[in-house]
Amino acid sequence: MNQSIVQAIREMKLISLTYKGINRVVEPHAYGLSAKGNELLRCYQTQGGHTSPKPHEWDLLTVSKIEHLNVLSDGFASARPDYKKNDKHIPTIYAQL
């Protein structure tokens, strides 16, 4: 379990990271295990590059593929309005908004 991700969710802090070679800043919303045992992070990207043309969108990241994870001092005010608690893709939740 990545305690930095848990702390970022509990304190509503932004996370900077590199995923698939792309630098991003995200609002972490949920973190836990998939049915296959992979650690997953449900987050909303606010800055950085992306593999799709949309600049801001929801992502479901495999934690083992994240590089350079850093919890930032900047926070965010609340969960996104379209966030759905108890994410069906993360049956075992370690932390969520």
C-alpha positions as CSV (number, residue, x, y, z in Angstrom):
1,M,0.0,0.0,0.0
2,N,1.4,3.4,-1.0
3,Q,1.0,5.7,2.1
4,S,1.7,8.8,0.1
5,I,-1.4,8.2,-2.0
6,V,-3.5,7.5,1.1
7,Q,-2.3,10.7,2.7
8,A,-2.9,12.7,-0.5
9,I,-6.5,11.5,-0.6
10,R,-7.1,12.1,3.1
11,E,-5.6,15.6,2.9
12,M,-7.0,16.4,-0.6
13,K,-3.6,17.2,-2.0
14,L,-2.6,17.2,-5.6
15,I,-0.2,14.6,-6.9
16,S,2.4,15.1,-9.6
17,L,3.5,11.9,-11.4
18,T,4.7,10.4,-14.6
19,Y,2.6,7.8,-16.3
20,K,3.4,6.2,-19.7
21,G,6.2,8.8,-20.0
22,I,3.8,11.7,-19.6
23,N,4.1,14.2,-16.7
24,R,0.7,14.9,-15.1
25,V,-0.9,16.6,-12.0
26,V,-3.9,14.8,-10.7
27,E,-6.6,15.1,-7.9
28,P,-6.6,11.6,-6.3
29,H,-10.1,10.4,-5.5
30,A,-9.9,6.6,-4.8
31,Y,-7.1,4.1,-4.3
32,G,-7.2,0.4,-3.7
33,L,-7.0,-3.1,-5.3
34,S,-8.6,-4.4,-8.5
35,A,-10.2,-7.8,-8.6
36,K,-7.0,-9.1,-10.1
37,G,-4.9,-7.6,-7.2
38,N,-3.5,-4.6,-9.0
39,E,-3.2,-1.3,-7.1
40,L,-5.3,1.3,-8.9
41,L,-5.7,5.1,-8.5
42,R,-8.8,6.8,-9.7
43,C,-7.9,10.5,-10.3
44,Y,-8.9,13.5,-12.2
45,Q,-6.1,15.1,-14.3
46,T,-5.8,18.8,-14.0
47,Q,-2.4,19.5,-15.7
48,G,0.1,17.9,-18.0
49,G,0.1,15.9,-21.2
50,H,-2.3,13.1,-22.0
51,T,-2.7,10.2,-24.5
52,S,-6.1,11.5,-25.6
53,P,-7.1,14.9,-27.0
54,K,-9.0,15.9,-23.8
55,P,-6.8,18.0,-21.5
56,H,-8.7,17.2,-18.3
57,E,-10.4,14.0,-17.6
58,W,-10.8,11.0,-15.3
59,D,-8.1,8.4,-15.3
60,L,-7.7,5.0,-13.7
61,L,-4.0,4.4,-13.3
62,T,-2.1,1.2,-12.4
63,V,0.1,2.3,-9.5
64,S,3.0,0.0,-10.5
65,K,3.3,2.0,-13.7
66,I,3.5,5.4,-11.9
67,E,6.9,7.0,-11.7
68,H,8.1,10.1,-9.9
69,L,5.0,10.3,-7.6
70,N,5.1,13.4,-5.5
71,V,2.4,14.7,-3.1
72,L,2.2,18.5,-3.6
73,S,1.5,21.2,-1.0
74,D,-1.3,22.5,-3.2
75,G,-4.7,21.0,-2.4
76,F,-8.2,20.9,-3.9
77,A,-11.4,21.8,-2.3
78,S,-13.6,18.8,-2.8
79,A,-14.4,15.7,-4.9
80,R,-15.4,16.4,-8.5
81,P,-19.2,16.7,-8.9
82,D,-19.3,13.6,-11.2
83,Y,-17.2,11.4,-8.9
84,K,-18.8,8.2,-7.9
85,K,-17.8,6.8,-4.5
86,N,-17.1,3.1,-4.1
87,D,-15.6,2.8,-7.6
88,K,-16.7,-0.5,-9.2
89,H,-13.2,-1.0,-10.7
90,I,-11.7,-0.9,-7.2
91,P,-13.5,-3.5,-5.1
92,T,-11.0,-3.2,-2.2
93,I,-10.7,0.5,-1.2
94,Y,-7.7,1.7,0.8
95,A,-8.8,5.4,0.7
96,Q,-11.4,7.5,-1.1
97,L,-13.1,10.9,-0.9
